[in-house]
Amino acid sequence: MAARTLGGLCRPRLGVLAARFSQRAAAGTEYRSAYSLDKLYPPRQDGPAAASAPEQPPALDIPLVNTKAEVRFHLASADWIPEETRQKMALMYRNKISRAGELIVNSEESRYQMRNLAICLEKIRTMVTEATEKPKVVSKETTQRLIERVEKMNRERLRQKKIHSNIKQSRKADFD
């Protein structure tokens, strides 16, 4: 009974929608969203098509907004960075250095250009800091302990593998 009630309610609505759709199709009109290209970017009034186009309100020009920030500087001549650090940065960040020798750092994280500029400068500070850090010297004792741990883990892995293999072999039936 509930199915009949729902079916009875839906059918008249479908008929109305079908009638509206067929009226639009017969009239030759089609559905255009408010976000269609002709509504977002209407034709200009000052162009050659303006003479033949019907009266429309003047088109608004939307200015382009630049929010991306890019900082470039010549790494080899940056005397504010120590020579050793510059050489290390040239190796570490060789994919960010142009053919002209400029280190290029850019940011598009924020919607504001000044924030992106601050982010770029922070990235450069981080790059310089990473390049100035000395690598940690690992003692021979620590290296030996790491090697022993890896060997122990490998032995345990092989032992578990052997146990698993034996379990699988015991499941097989002999058909000789």
C-alpha positions as MATLAB code, in Angstrom:
seq = 'MAARTLGGLCRPRLGVLAARFSQRAAAGTEYRSAYSLDKLYPPRQDGPAAASAPEQPPALDIPLVNTKAEVRFHLASADWIPEETRQKMALMYRNKISRAGELIVNSEESRYQMRNLAICLEKIRTMVTEATEKPKVVSKETTQRLIERVEKMNRERLRQKKIHSNIKQSRKADFD';
ca = [
       0.000    0.000    0.000;
       2.900    2.350    0.764;
       4.362    1.606   -2.662;
       1.099    2.623   -4.334;
       1.008    5.892   -2.394;
       4.601    6.781   -3.268;
       4.077    5.791   -6.898;
       0.906    7.877   -7.047;
       2.727   10.925   -5.650;
       5.699   10.690   -7.972;
       3.890   10.141  -11.245;
       2.165   13.536  -11.530;
       5.454   15.313  -10.785;
       7.245   13.362  -13.479;
       4.499   14.274  -15.935;
       4.861   17.978  -15.135;
       8.637   17.830  -15.527;
       8.364   15.965  -18.814;
       5.872   18.545  -20.104;
       8.177   21.446  -19.152;
      11.158   19.754  -20.762;
       9.241   19.101  -23.986;
       8.061   22.755  -24.058;
      11.684   23.952  -23.782;
      12.815   21.518  -26.456;
      10.008   22.642  -28.776;
      10.798   26.323  -28.185;
      14.482   25.701  -28.947;
      15.685   27.038  -25.590;
      18.275   25.197  -23.657;
      19.313   25.309  -20.056;
      22.252   27.627  -19.326;
      23.809   27.767  -15.921;
      24.594   31.064  -14.240;
      28.218   29.953  -14.531;
      28.246   29.359  -18.275;
      31.036   31.036  -20.233;
      28.799   33.510  -22.035;
      27.484   34.780  -18.699;
      30.850   34.871  -16.947;
      32.617   36.546  -19.872;
      30.035   38.509  -21.869;
      31.154   39.942  -25.240;
      32.803   43.373  -25.115;
      30.855   46.403  -26.266;
      33.808   47.994  -28.024;
      34.583   45.082  -30.402;
      33.350   44.451  -33.969;
      30.540   42.230  -32.681;
      29.198   45.137  -30.606;
      27.425   46.716  -33.587;
      25.347   43.622  -34.308;
      24.858   42.495  -30.691;
      21.727   43.465  -28.756;
      21.969   46.019  -25.956;
      23.768   44.623  -22.942;
      25.205   46.245  -19.867;
      28.897   47.135  -20.253;
      31.251   44.228  -19.587;
      33.211   44.322  -16.380;
      36.912   43.653  -16.683;
      38.106   41.439  -13.859;
      41.684   42.330  -12.959;
      44.149   39.477  -12.664;
      45.324   38.889   -9.119;
      48.916   37.861   -8.620;
      49.430   36.001   -5.377;
      52.445   33.884   -6.261;
      55.767   35.066   -4.891;
      59.131   34.171   -6.380;
      62.509   35.051   -4.925;
      65.638   34.761   -7.069;
      69.218   35.511   -6.207;
      72.566   34.625   -7.718;
      73.939   31.985   -5.364;
      77.612   32.270   -6.319;
      77.715   36.014   -5.652;
      75.647   35.959   -2.440;
      78.373   37.191   -0.073;
      75.990   37.076    2.907;
      76.260   33.264    2.800;
      79.630   31.681    3.708;
      81.496   30.131    0.771;
      81.372   26.582    2.163;
      77.614   26.867    2.715;
      77.085   28.224   -0.823;
      78.919   25.249   -2.306;
      76.891   22.814   -0.226;
      73.647   24.587   -1.192;
      74.635   24.367   -4.869;
      74.883   20.589   -4.470;
      71.802   20.135   -2.290;
      69.469   22.337   -4.339;
      70.864   21.933   -7.857;
      67.349   21.338   -9.227;
      66.293   24.811   -7.996;
      69.211   26.636   -9.598;
      68.717   28.099  -13.082;
      71.310   28.051  -15.853;
      72.205   31.625  -14.953;
      73.144   30.417  -11.449;
      70.106   31.886   -9.701;
      68.500   30.023   -6.831;
      64.734   30.180   -7.412;
      62.312   29.814   -4.506;
      58.576   30.299   -5.011;
      55.404   29.952   -2.978;
      51.683   29.808   -3.735;
      50.518   28.617   -0.321;
      48.666   31.745    0.733;
      46.122   33.962   -0.994;
      48.234   37.002   -0.165;
      51.421   37.863   -2.008;
      53.146   39.336    1.042;
      52.567   36.124    2.999;
      53.936   34.111    0.097;
      56.994   36.375    0.046;
      57.495   35.760    3.769;
      57.147   32.009    3.164;
      59.805   32.219    0.425;
      62.200   34.013    2.753;
      61.557   31.419    5.454;
      62.310   28.659    2.927;
      65.633   30.352    2.107;
      66.487   30.577    5.827;
      65.710   26.872    6.192;
      67.849   26.020    3.162;
      70.809   27.954    4.548;
      70.348   26.370    7.984;
      70.242   22.854    6.512;
      73.373   23.558    4.490;
      75.301   24.881    7.509;
      74.513   21.906    9.743;
      77.405   19.530   10.177;
      76.659   15.839    9.645;
      76.565   13.792   12.816;
      79.614   11.614   13.289;
      78.642    8.058   14.125;
      81.060    6.204   16.371;
      82.449    2.794   15.514;
      80.593    1.255   18.465;
      77.251    2.577   17.240;
      77.953    1.378   13.699;
      78.850   -2.077   15.026;
      75.637   -2.225   17.086;
      73.553   -1.270   14.040;
      75.221   -3.964   11.942;
      74.576   -6.565   14.653;
      70.897   -5.557   14.857;
      70.440   -5.874   11.101;
      72.119   -9.294   11.063;
      69.939  -10.469   13.970;
      66.797   -9.258   12.216;
      67.803  -11.089    9.032;
      68.466  -14.325   10.952;
      65.052  -14.054   12.633;
      63.331  -13.332    9.315;
      64.946  -16.400    7.720;
      64.015  -18.562   10.734;
      60.360  -17.476   10.474;
      60.448  -18.106    6.751;
      61.770  -21.638    7.328;
      59.013  -22.347    9.868;
      56.367  -21.096    7.444;
      57.843  -23.242    4.666;
      57.789  -26.344    6.882;
      54.129  -25.717    7.740;
      53.235  -25.465    4.052;
      55.251  -28.620    3.225;
      53.466  -30.593    5.932;
      50.086  -29.745    4.361;
      51.000  -31.380    1.051;
      49.827  -34.935    0.538;
      52.132  -37.619   -0.841;
      50.679  -39.239   -3.972;
      53.544  -41.739   -4.580;
];
